[in-house]
């Protein structure tokens, strides 16, 4: 038998964190968006940020999709572990109950 153990709370925490990161990625197109030369310091730097922003938008979409998938996978894993744990506990309780009934019945027949 395996000695594996799942920390379901940690897996759920991971799912929430991935969702938060995904949301941040989805909301942030260009880190310099809304700033001008006065705030950035030079037109050359502002142009570089704008070029980066255009390229980042493409890659950000891909990263956002992957983060969303990972968040879903970790949530599904935690839900599955919870369900399996609950079903196993129910089966063990039923087996214990059935075992006690069987012992009681055998004792009464003897």
Buried (B, 14 or more C-beta within 10 A) or exposed (E): EEEEEBEBEEBBEBBEEBBEBBBEBBEEEBEBEEBEEEEBEEEEEBEEBEEEBEEBEEEBEEBBEEBBEBBEBBBEBBBEBBEEEEEEEEEEEEEEEEEEEEEEEEEEEE
